[in-house]
Amino acid sequence: MLKRMASSLLAAGLMCHPALAQSPDAVTIQLNTAETAGEACRLTFVIRNQLDYPVDALGLDLVMFDQSEGVSGYAAVDFGAMPAGKTVVRQYDVGKGACSTISRVLLNEVRTCEMAGAVAADCLGKLAITSRSEIDFIL
């Protein structure tokens, strides 16, 4: 009984989480954490393929903005392949300096997209982005 109740509470909690409550027909990308690592800002992303088919490749161009809204960095990230229903975590060192200097990260464009007949231009509509970091993650 306790096990069943705990499972129900966990499921309810996951449904209320903004990154997981997205449309089931999406690839959710959450900027999960940002931490300064040496001379760079390390961003951790949680990516979940909620599509009914695999994503064979997904790569994005990201632009970092500083606290004064000036462009402070650029990064090309490759999330790789994800089977349907799979969640992956990826980390990237972006920008030079502490993460506290970054105010937001812009998903500038979809660089690579290979999934069930979709072209890169169509992939943007399949992405749902969120941030649980102090850094905004925007389209």
GIHU-V119176 format. One record per residue. N is the residue number from 1. PSI is psi as a letter, one per 30 degrees, with the letter a starting at -180 (* if undefined). Layout:
((N;PSI) (N;PSI))
This chain:
((1;e) (2;e) (3;e) (4;e) (5;e) (6;e) (7;e) (8;e) (9;e) (10;e) (11;e) (12;e) (13;e) (14;e) (15;f) (16;f) (17;k) (18;e) (19;f) (20;f) (21;g) (22;l) (23;k) (24;f) (25;h) (26;l) (27;j) (28;k) (29;j) (30;k) (31;j) (32;e) (33;l) (34;k) (35;k) (36;k) (37;j) (38;b) (39;g) (40;l) (41;k) (42;j) (43;k) (44;k) (45;k) (46;j) (47;k) (48;k) (49;j) (50;g) (51;l) (52;g) (53;l) (54;l) (55;j) (56;f) (57;k) (58;j) (59;k) (60;l) (61;k) (62;k) (63;k) (64;k) (65;k) (66;a) (67;f) (68;g) (69;g) (70;k) (71;k) (72;f) (73;l) (74;k) (75;k) (76;k) (77;k) (78;j) (79;f) (80;a) (81;k) (82;k) (83;l) (84;k) (85;g) (86;k) (87;k) (88;l) (89;k) (90;k) (91;k) (92;k) (93;j) (94;l) (95;l) (96;k) (97;a) (98;l) (99;f) (100;f) (101;f) (102;k) (103;e) (104;l) (105;k) (106;k) (107;j) (108;e) (109;l) (110;j) (111;e) (112;k) (113;j) (114;j) (115;k) (116;i) (117;g) (118;k) (119;l) (120;e) (121;e) (122;f) (123;e) (124;e) (125;f) (126;f) (127;k) (128;j) (129;k) (130;l) (131;k) (132;g) (133;l) (134;f) (135;k) (136;k) (137;j) (138;l) (139;*))
